[in-house]
Amino acid sequence: MLCIRLDFGVGPRRIPQCLFNLIEAEPEPSVRAVLGHCLFGYIHPYSDGNGRKARFLMNVLLASGGPDCNSR
């Protein structure tokens, strides 16, 4: 059996908090949107509809960046 270990330098329970901190500190709206989408996919809180909600979250984060974000 092949086992691949990803080492992020933090424990698995701290990854969501680290991603929240990254989103909060990131000035670029498009990067915040990608990080938010990744965080929601990592947490996977619902039994169904996680992808739809993650895409909605990504759009909300992009829209919150202002009009310049969508025109690039």
C-alpha positions as a Python dict, from the first residue, in 0.01 Angstrom:
ca = {
    (1, 'M'): (0, 0, 0),
    (2, 'L'): (131, 342, -96),
    (3, 'C'): (85, 609, 168),
    (4, 'I'): (135, 975, 85),
    (5, 'R'): (171, 1217, 372),
    (6, 'L'): (118, 1587, 325),
    (7, 'D'): (293, 1792, 589),
    (8, 'F'): (158, 2145, 622),
    (9, 'G'): (352, 2215, 939),
    (10, 'V'): (32, 2232, 1145),
    (11, 'G'): (-190, 1965, 1291),
    (12, 'P'): (-505, 1865, 1101),
    (13, 'R'): (-728, 2035, 1356),
    (14, 'R'): (-549, 2367, 1299),
    (15, 'I'): (-577, 2370, 918),
    (16, 'P'): (-924, 2535, 908),
    (17, 'Q'): (-813, 2811, 1146),
    (18, 'C'): (-497, 2868, 942),
    (19, 'L'): (-706, 2896, 625),
    (20, 'F'): (-940, 3144, 796),
    (21, 'N'): (-635, 3351, 893),
    (22, 'L'): (-507, 3339, 534),
    (23, 'I'): (-843, 3457, 397),
    (24, 'E'): (-861, 3738, 649),
    (25, 'A'): (-507, 3859, 580),
    (26, 'E'): (-519, 3830, 199),
    (27, 'P'): (-569, 4168, 24),
    (28, 'E'): (-645, 4022, -322),
    (29, 'P'): (-1017, 3933, -367),
    (30, 'S'): (-954, 3658, -621),
    (31, 'V'): (-710, 3482, -389),
    (32, 'R'): (-958, 3515, -99),
    (33, 'A'): (-1223, 3352, -319),
    (34, 'V'): (-998, 3056, -399),
    (35, 'L'): (-898, 3014, -35),
    (36, 'G'): (-1263, 3032, 76),
    (37, 'H'): (-1361, 2770, -180),
    (38, 'C'): (-1077, 2547, -62),
    (39, 'L'): (-1170, 2593, 304),
    (40, 'F'): (-1534, 2507, 246),
    (41, 'G'): (-1436, 2200, 44),
    (42, 'Y'): (-1197, 2091, 318),
    (43, 'I'): (-1455, 2125, 595),
    (44, 'H'): (-1730, 1960, 381),
    (45, 'P'): (-2003, 2043, 636),
    (46, 'Y'): (-2310, 1906, 455),
    (47, 'S'): (-2397, 1562, 322),
    (48, 'D'): (-2516, 1714, -8),
    (49, 'G'): (-2471, 2042, -194),
    (50, 'N'): (-2119, 2129, -76),
    (51, 'G'): (-2002, 2207, -429),
    (52, 'R'): (-2293, 2442, -501),
    (53, 'K'): (-2246, 2623, -170),
    (54, 'A'): (-1868, 2645, -223),
    (55, 'R'): (-1919, 2802, -567),
    (56, 'F'): (-2172, 3045, -421),
    (57, 'L'): (-1924, 3137, -147),
    (58, 'M'): (-1655, 3191, -409),
    (59, 'N'): (-1884, 3427, -604),
    (60, 'V'): (-1973, 3620, -288),
    (61, 'L'): (-1607, 3660, -199),
    (62, 'L'): (-1530, 3779, -553),
    (63, 'A'): (-1822, 4025, -545),
    (64, 'S'): (-1709, 4161, -208),
    (65, 'G'): (-1381, 4264, -371),
    (66, 'G'): (-1547, 4549, -556),
    (67, 'P'): (-1612, 4621, -922),
    (68, 'D'): (-1246, 4610, -1027),
    (69, 'C'): (-1221, 4246, -929),
    (70, 'N'): (-1471, 4129, -1191),
    (71, 'S'): (-1343, 4343, -1478),
    (72, 'R'): (-989, 4201, -1496),
}
